[in-house]
Amino acid sequence: MREEEDFIGTVMVPEDAYYGSFTARAAENFRLSGLKVDAELIKSVAIIKKSAALANMELGMLEEKKARAIADAAREVIQGRHGREFILDAFQAGAGTPLHMNVNEVIANRAEELLGGKKGEYRLVHPNNDVNMSQSSNNVVPSAIKIAAIRLNPRLLEEAEALKQAFDAKSEEYHDAVKTGRTHLQDAVPMTYGQSFSAYAKAVEKDLAAISSSLENLQKLGVGGTATGTGITAHPEFRERITEHIKNEGLNVSASENPVESTQNMNSFLSFSCSLKRYAVTLNRIADDLRLLSSGPKAGIAELVLPGVEPGSSIMPGKLNPSIPEAVNMVCYQVMANEHAVLLACQSGQLELNFATPLIAHSILQSQRMLARCSAMFRELCIEGLKVNREKAKENFEKTFGYATAFNPYLGYTKVSKLVAEAYQKGTTLKSLIVGKGLLSEEETEKIIASAMGPSRIDEKIRKGLEQA
């Protein structure tokens, strides 16, 4: 162990650790969830540290040798090295100061080594004076959350787009598979499974657009605002310089127009989190539909056959459950809960600071990761292998009176309602009853039923024949 000091006192730190006294104290203080700070957030803080060192060097605030060492150490963190040094719980002190100092200390000690010094000495590179120059947790952590979300989002969009395409493929495959549309969980009007899958694809497409649009709110960074956004201790040109270096990491970002507002107001995270919840609501609704439509297989609707992925019971032989849609449901519930946590965190800001950024970070980044994985699982293990039981869907359709609505323009709502009630009472089909009563021929009846799948023109020949009868 090595001994380090801060203004509170002496702290013992493992000899080989790159982290220092602040991290060691925080690790003892915050043993809460067992969940570590997201690795993408750590990398994003390191992107800011690298950019800050280079900006301060260019502005004459930091000597080149020291700045290059800090940038090199930060680059190692960005590459995923030193992962075991980031030991802190995701739930920690306000404003994310512990996770921020964890990164400062690791980069400082690694830079110290690169310059020939020893860990813990801080003679050549200091975590606060050098690595944290012109910065504060109050602007670094919110900016890092934004960068992390931007970096994670392509995977989510890619998986959601692939899921959308899988629904499009199912729409084409089953464009002519007739089904009974259902409203209020009751039989409604005829439609096709192609129309159902097309609707799912369009819903996912709209959610993708909403996520992409809301991500734009995260592209304004408050870096360089320091403690309250006023920029105290920072060079007047620092904000522009550091933002340019962050952009050089392949990020489409810009400096916030009002860094004081960016330090206080976390509503950009709320907007983005809401878009994630919107997608979760869609996935949850689709998963619910699939569970209902696959129910049975003998005593339920049983119009969909989902791929079997595992035995469904520890006691009931041969049972298969809708395991993948059920898992989708649970992921969506968590994303919805995360959105509410973000809402509470965003409204908890007071005066010049919102302290709840660690909760915002954990909730948003977890939701992004889970939705990306969930979309991939849903597509690969359920949607692509899903089959429509055409025979069962047709059987269910023919037993219903859903196509009765198509007869309204010809026979009128009141008369059709009475025919439906009579057919139900007699246990026959509406089609048989209409033909049996001589109201329409079988050919005319079939033609009207066929028109029930969407918009259609009234057959004037049939209508005039009824008027003359």
Steps between C-alpha positions, in 0.01 A plus 500: 500500500608857445405800711334805346374816666217739436363788708292255705792279597701194400365230266647158423495406130610169342861530387434406138179703459481787254213652694572708807367625831172652374400175328602292800281709730205484260533122467464471877216750523272385220432126508148515369395313187787272407482660154807678367509828310429429134821442303381730221461784749858447621627512140300815436651675802842397365412657162436827684828467694702441186330792325546728800873426523554579133287816519685626808832425330403700194392790722830500689339387825666156515855415395518278193684206659246472778205550266624228263539256788148574623362458147685169458372369834146609414528327163579173679183536704299575185639180351364302794824448688517529881142385535562343842596843636144629474357345811218730604133424542268660243306651791727745677544858614318782326618645167713191434806651665629156609489349150652821362788491749546128439580584138714801598710286736546210259608732220726701731679194637539344157633829358735521800638158404536598135713795611718281721332554836324266744133445571371708785778759491317756283824694459491511122125480437229590751140374467344833599752760387587344165254230387204702626628839383213730385242237594250402769288192564203728450568536128720197428251237619192631313713544187640148537150354535405671175810368324438148632138505382608625157762226474258225605212610280615360162476143633145563624393657171661219302320228697167682494529547123575128457191419706292735286625322188412162651141620547498627141610155383221334698253750354599392151501130588150513647343773288207272412455321834148595612440561868233638725580851613426547868405812696429503875623136481180422306456397137497804274558513123704293254857584419822318414806409701694692237322815614573423866872446443517810279350703785764366739775596255365852463472547878866399546599731214329795669669421831837490324435847361403627846818360658717655229325835534527511879870408484561840344421650841810329638743650250543828689777464760562717805872414521707792626218642707678372814313519832180690411538566130673836533837359391696598810874403471462409130665686211250713303559284190500167684136404431542534125838324495396201710180458296703486179721227643194302611363532146828351376398178678230459235224665703251746357491742793525873564543733795186591689376852432439550873727290724325619816175355367680179399626457856157548659260351247503127429181492291687397186550165675131486583406548133739228390386263774138556396586394145652179636185440703291558188685220322461279807124562496486384138707187565292420806175534307624275218625240747159504671329444164724208414435334835124533450498386138721198576299398807398135516605308305174304540281718721600848388515720188799308362528697176872563546765236557804640682838327482562271795813617681483301825278256692217696659451323828682313775193280555277505190650279224523637148385849589636796303467858621533834315833547676646761265196735503487463879864606526425793268218604735731503800770700323237754399372528857856578614546763228172662605616498862833651394317781322312581818829501692640747246188714539545513878871569463450782248244677717725474806748766388529790740641845435820468293536120493325170449663250735329188358711449188628155610140375504431662162811335354422155634136512390552628147804289413339185642185567297699547179698181552196294599286624211777421250545148635125453534439603139762252379360218715141572393597492133735203504316269738138590434401715203716342231380149591138593571234326291134573438271200531296587194248224555428599859480868408253420220298273727475772765410757236220289352350441845474871572260766378785744444425539131143611581609864476561456127126439447396832656506698170270240344263383773535777760639494852171412672415207273854362513497525881184287513651249258812470718287439810292237315808323363654494845181359654467230232870409510550561131717736299383840389585413143279188504213689656512782242512256209236275658260791537550588135622849584812457287642227281804305615707672231386846617562408864853381425571816304389722788701299754810527278464880504520505880882510517526872434352796313269401212235645275137397543396250234222696332367193321444318831355809665255568217395137498412529869300819438297327228436189709 
